[in-house]
Amino acid sequence: MTSFSRMSSRLTMPTSDVWRVHAEAVKRKSRGEDILLLSVGDPDFDTPRHISDYVIAQIQDGRTHYSPAAGEQELRDAIAKLETEGTGKPFHADQVVIFPGATAALYAVFECILNEGDGVVVPEPMYVGYQGVFDAIGADVQHVPLAPPAFDLDVQAVMDRVEPNTKAVLVNTPGNPCGNIIESEKLTALANACREREIWLICDEVYSLITFDEPHVSMLKSTDDFSNIVVIDGLSKSHAMSGWRVGWVIAEAPMIDALTRLASAALFGVCQFVQDGATFALANDARDVEAMRLRYEARRNYAIERLDGIPGLSYYKPKAGMFIMIDVSGVANDGASFSERLLQEAGISTVAGNGFGPTALNYVRMSLTLGRAGLNDAFDRIEKMLQT
Ligand SMILES: Cc1ncc(COP(=O)(O)O)c(C=O)c1O
């Protein structure tokens, strides 16, 4: 009888029904129903046309071959330059490994540092995608609440959850789902505390270029000792390039070596012309990235303006990202029942907060992935639903 590994079996276990409303909404929309999909974090913008045009030319130019395991030199150089400019500290291509998306990067990093049963401390509400990585590895996940309404990180609370089996702390700034930003002093304190305890600190910064009221401060800017630091970023969100699958890791040599060996075994290189497109995007993107950032900011502002006019709903004003967390405790028993009602009565798909962790029980997450007209329609529907 053939069989599957423990890892594979762990991935068959239902973790939560976080995507249930979304899945039903997608089905109904594909049948032609008038559904507003505000559940996923996939940018509604097309990849800027000059990037696609450049890549088509690269394909025709023969850039369709194997690529080095750690990534194309030009892309690694471009990322090192980005970090050097962002931090004022020198970064080099040999501190960068390219992956097909931040998800693959996260998976590879945790494969390199955790054995089954090893501990990782993660604040919640957390990005849903982390769960699959932890399930695959069989990690012992310890959560620390990011307490509402400000969703602030308490560094001491994180360190209090460190146990003898803990190998890593994972933070996400700017955060999904909340749109919170962890202050530089806290990142510094966390980096020092993790180093003292000889554990890794992984920082997921995929929303770093979509900030509104205050700039993102990278973990790399907040500490000078990178021996236990791993930063993950990518182009999915900032450049509307989610389907291109481009992500990367920045770390010191021992981690880079481990990741390169794993990338070689598992991937044997990331698509060459896609990496060319990423290099081109990083060199020519300033206007596109800023235009998209401004549109997300306008959507955020419009969403809070409308929410201010709806009795019973309150919200956390996101400082970054492409989501807004709405507190529905004034009108529903919890986020799950409200999310269900929104789909059934208003044709709007959101994600119930409990999917991100118990702290967000009374919230629903709404994506800012529709323009003004779409959001206007969504809030009109919500208003009407709550008046009946
Ligand atoms: C916080 C966070 N990290 C990582 C990812 C995955 O990004 P990628 O598309 O690069 O795999 C997402 C996507 O939603 C995210 O929100």
The ligand as an SDF file (V2000), in Angstrom:
LIG
                    3D

 16 16  0  0  0  0  0  0  0  0999 V2000
    1.8760   39.1350    4.9070 C   0  0  0  0  0  0  0  0  0  0  0  0
    2.0200   38.3570    3.6450 C   0  0  0  0  0  0  0  0  0  0  0  0
    3.1470   37.6570    3.4260 N   0  0  0  0  0  0  0  0  0  0  0  0
    3.3240   36.9500    2.3120 C   0  0  0  0  0  0  0  0  0  0  0  0
    2.3420   36.8840    1.3440 C   0  0  0  0  0  0  0  0  0  0  0  0
    2.5800   36.0550    0.1280 C   0  0  0  0  0  0  0  0  0  0  0  0
    3.1300   36.7980   -0.9020 O   0  0  0  0  0  0  0  0  0  0  0  0
    3.5920   36.1510   -2.2730 P   0  0  0  0  0  0  0  0  0  0  0  0
    2.5180   36.4520   -3.2840 O   0  0  0  0  0  0  0  0  0  0  0  0
    4.8530   36.8530   -2.6330 O   0  0  0  0  0  0  0  0  0  0  0  0
    3.7800   34.6960   -2.0640 O   0  0  0  0  0  0  0  0  0  0  0  0
    1.1450   37.5880    1.5260 C   0  0  0  0  0  0  0  0  0  0  0  0
    0.0610   37.5100    0.5180 C   0  0  0  0  0  0  0  0  0  0  0  0
   -1.0860   37.8130    0.7690 O   0  0  0  0  0  0  0  0  0  0  0  0
    0.9830   38.3510    2.6970 C   0  0  0  0  0  0  0  0  0  0  0  0
   -0.1360   39.0540    2.9280 O   0  0  0  0  0  0  0  0  0  0  0  0
  1  2  1  0
  2  3  1  0
  2 15  2  0
  3  4  2  0
  4  5  1  0
  5  6  1  0
  5 12  2  0
  6  7  1  0
  7  8  1  0
  8  9  2  0
  8 10  1  0
  8 11  1  0
 12 13  1  0
 12 15  1  0
 13 14  2  0
 15 16  1  0
M  END
$$$$
